[in-house]
Amino acid sequence: MGKTVLDLAGNDPEIEIAAQCDLDDPIAPAMKNCDVAIDFSHPNAIDEICRAALEHGRSLVIGTTGHSPQQRRMIESSSHSLPIVFAS
């Protein structure tokens, strides 16, 4: 799914892809240069993604599935400070 989103965004002249991160890449540097972060990665990445988004004040679209109850609480807590679309 993430590849499809990346391909579609790359073909839209109104969207600029600021960064693409793989699972081993640090998230915080990518958050500095974006308006919205779109996550289709792995549930275990969500804590770092939420922390970086909170640090840089970035909106999130989360399409990853399989989050634990603790991870869902992290997303919910972050949503009190950030616009978040959680579609999983």
C-alpha distance (Angstrom), angle and dihedral (degrees) to the residues before:
residue distance angle dihedral
M1 . . .
G2 3.80 . .
K3 3.80 91.3 .
T4 3.81 90.2 52.4
V5 3.81 91.6 50.7
L6 3.80 90.4 47.8
D7 3.82 92.1 48.9
L8 3.81 93.0 48.2
A9 3.79 93.2 46.6
G10 3.80 90.8 47.8
N11 3.80 90.0 55.8
D12 3.81 94.8 49.6
P13 3.82 112.0 90.6
E14 3.82 91.1 -153.8
I15 3.81 93.9 58.1
E16 3.77 124.1 74.9
I17 3.79 116.2 -164.3
A18 3.80 103.4 -139.2
A19 3.81 96.5 -176.2
Q20 3.76 144.2 -13.6
C21 3.79 118.9 -147.9
D22 3.76 130.2 -165.0
L23 3.81 122.0 -153.9
D24 3.80 93.9 -90.9
D25 3.82 94.7 47.3
P26 3.81 121.0 99.6
I27 3.80 110.7 -109.6
A28 3.82 101.9 -155.5
P29 3.84 97.1 72.6
A30 3.81 90.6 52.6
M31 3.81 91.5 50.8
K32 3.81 91.0 60.4
N33 3.80 92.2 68.1
C34 3.80 104.7 40.6
D35 3.78 139.5 78.1
V36 3.81 95.7 -154.3
A37 3.79 130.8 16.8
I38 3.79 117.1 -145.8
D39 3.80 113.4 -157.2
F40 3.79 122.2 -159.7
S41 3.78 95.6 146.0
H42 3.80 127.3 101.0
P43 3.81 130.4 -48.0
N44 3.81 91.1 -118.2
A45 3.81 90.1 63.9
I46 3.81 94.7 60.7
D47 3.82 97.9 89.4
E48 3.81 92.2 56.2
I49 3.81 91.3 42.0
C50 3.81 92.8 51.8
R51 3.82 92.9 45.5
A52 3.81 92.0 50.4
A53 3.81 92.3 45.6
L54 3.81 90.8 50.2
E55 3.80 91.6 47.2
H56 3.80 92.4 52.1
G57 3.82 99.2 31.5
R58 3.81 95.0 -119.4
S59 3.79 128.5 158.1
L60 3.80 118.8 -121.3
V61 3.78 135.8 -145.0
I62 3.80 108.3 -167.7
G63 3.79 118.1 -166.0
T64 3.78 97.8 158.4
T65 3.80 115.6 116.0
G66 3.79 133.6 -152.9
H67 3.81 100.7 55.2
S68 3.79 117.4 165.5
P69 3.81 120.3 -124.1
Q70 3.82 88.9 -101.2
Q71 3.81 91.3 52.1
R72 3.81 90.6 48.3
R73 3.81 88.8 53.0
M74 3.82 89.0 52.7
I75 3.81 89.8 52.6
E76 3.81 91.8 46.8
S77 3.80 91.9 47.7
S78 3.81 90.9 49.3
S79 3.81 90.3 50.2
H80 3.81 89.5 67.2
S81 3.82 88.2 68.0
L82 3.82 103.3 26.4
P83 3.78 138.3 43.2
I84 3.81 104.2 -107.4
V85 3.79 131.4 178.9
F86 3.80 107.4 -161.8
A87 3.79 108.3 -172.3
S88 3.76 106.9 168.4
